[in-house]
Amino acid sequence: MKKSRGRTGRKRRRKHLQSFMDGVSCSHKLEYIKLKKWLKDRGFEDSNLRPAEFWDTGRGLMTTKAFQAGDLIISLPEKCLLTTGTVLSSCLGEYIMKWKPPVSPLIALCTFLIAEKHAGEKSLWKPYLDVLPKTYTCPVCLEHDVVSLLPEPLRKKAQEQRTTVQELYMSSKAFFSSLQPLFAENTGTIFNYSALEWAWCTINTRTIYMKHSQRECFSLEPDVYALAPYLDLLNHSPNVQVKAAFNEQTRSYEIRTNSQCKKYEEVFICYGPHDNQRLLLEYGFVVMDNPHSTVYVSSDILLKYFPPLDKQRNTKLSILKDHDFLENLTFGWDGPSWRLLTALKLLSLGADEFTCWRRTLLGDVISARNEQQTLNITAKICHFLIQETQHVLLQISQLKRNKENLKKHLALVEALRLEDLKILQKSAEILCNLNMAKT
């Protein structure tokens, strides 16, 4: 009898561990109870998905039934969606209509989110606002010390993102001031930079694509955003496929899965075939073992390994630039990309081979010497990037000890760099095998 009790205890422990691996339900939490009631009042009821905390992805949605390929995961009625139509039918509508030059659909949505958040208890959207993240991890929110640890070209894009949001804020200040009659408090206090940054990140990371017809009261920028409460709790996985679109018949935004999903597992959708740099830039997270992940090679690194005295160097660079071979040069899980190898082959052409540059761009083998030199230089670049990545990882671990407040952001950059290191080490192995095969 004792033995069977022990086995039952083990089973119970295993079951408890499995439930933690699957996710811990958050349905009992007050903010989700209020959100579900709010959605029910707008015509949305769902018993198949429940909010949960997962150990690897954080907050997401767990299924209470098994999904087969082709099944409808979620159907969110139009009434639940927050669009520019929602904004125009609010008290902000008349101010947007008369403002010249017209504001962008993006600024209209940002303004609405800030105004509703400020309204607090009085906001009709409070149950949704209460479950939105308080802070984000997009590059625009990262400290300069953290941004400097990002790889190129992400570091440059992160700086561009910050500039975009800052310019958006400066160019919208006069419009924000025009809303003063709606508020007792000064609009400068309500619509401050950090409020706009939060609203911009909410829209950038959480909206679904939904095309709306062009309205005269908005600038010509595309009106393609919709915030989708509850649906936006679905996390991204590169390993699933879904069909997502607004269904004109049911007047609902629907997502169907093309993959299977077991009962009590997390339900994923796919935001697109994005590498980790793109995911961090647009959404503020990275995915481990992302099949789309790549490590970029800048043209500066490329040129380090070619003699500056090569008389054809500038002509070679012009050819690469004209044929778009100085961008998107990468290492991936399967080694150096064809584009990277082609660019290096062209730069490795000897003076007597230079007339063959067109054939090089088409992928022809020019000579055994050219092939070997290309492999040697590719391996050198790969090893340089491995050393650089290891150096940055060392810097990150030191900063994590010294700067407690940056720990979360540093962990994100660390995850990105660790994935880069794995890709580069795999590429080095592939190049070593290629070299051995050649000799």
VENNOR-V230474 format. One record per backbone hydrogen bond with DSSP energy under -0.5 kcal/mol. CO is the residue of the C=O (numbers start at 1). NH is the residue of the N-H. Records with the same first field share a line. If there is no record, write none. Layout:
CO->NH + NH
//
This chain:
1->5
2->6
3->7
4->8
5->9
6->10
7->11
8->12
9->13
10->14
11->15
12->16
13->17
14->18
15->19
16->20
17->21
18->22
19->23
20->55
23->25
24->53
26->29
29->32 + 33
30->34
31->35
32->36
33->37
34->38
35->39
36->40
37->41
38->42
39->42 + 44
40->43
43->45
48->64
50->62
51->26 + 27
52->54 + 60
53->24
54->58
58->54
60->52
61->267
62->50
63->264
67->261
68->71
71->73 + 257
74->255
75->77
76->253
77->80 + 81
78->81
80->229
81->83
82->227
83->87
84->88
85->89
87->90 + 93
90->93
92->95 + 96
93->97
94->98
95->99
96->99
103->219
104->108
105->109
106->110
107->111
108->112
109->113
110->114
111->115
112->116
113->117
114->118
115->119
116->120
117->120
119->122
120->123
123->126
125->128 + 129
126->130
128->131 + 132
129->132
138->141
139->142
143->146 + 147
144->148
146->149
147->150
151->154 + 155
153->157
154->158
155->159
156->160
157->161
158->162
159->163
160->164
161->165
162->166
163->167
164->168
165->169
166->170
167->171
168->172
169->172 + 173
170->173
172->176
173->177
174->178
175->179
176->179
177->180
179->182
180->183
186->189 + 190
187->191
189->192
190->192
192->196
193->197
194->198
195->199
196->200
197->201
198->202
199->203
200->204
201->205
202->206
203->207
206->228
208->210 + 226
215->218
217->103
222->224
223->212
224->210
226->208
227->82 + 229
228->232
229->231
230->233
231->234
235->269
237->240
241->258
242->244
243->256
245->247 + 254
246->248
247->251 + 252
251->78
252->247 + 254
253->76
254->245
255->73 + 74
256->243
257->70
261->67
262->265
265->63
266->268
267->235
269->237 + 271
272->274
275->279
276->280
277->281
278->282
279->283 + 284 + 285
280->284
287->290
289->291
290->293
294->296
295->331
296->298
298->302
299->303
300->304
301->304 + 305
302->305
303->306
307->310
310->313
312->316
313->317
314->318
315->319
316->320
317->321
318->322
319->323
320->325
321->324
328->330
329->297
330->337
331->295
332->335
335->332
337->341
338->342
339->343
340->344
341->345
342->346
343->347
344->348
346->349
350->353 + 354
353->356
354->357
356->360
357->361
358->362
359->364
360->363
364->366
367->371
368->372
369->373
370->374
371->375
372->376
373->377
374->378
375->379
376->380
377->381
378->382
379->383
380->384
381->385
382->386
383->387
384->388
385->389
386->390
387->391
388->392
389->393
390->394
391->395
392->396
393->397
394->398
395->399
396->400
397->401
398->402
399->403
402->404
403->406
404->407
406->410
407->411
408->412
409->413
410->414
411->415
412->416
413->417
414->418
415->419
416->420
417->421
418->422
419->423
420->424
421->425
422->426
423->427
424->428
425->429
426->430
427->431
428->432
429->433
430->434
431->435
432->436
433->437
434->438
435->439
//
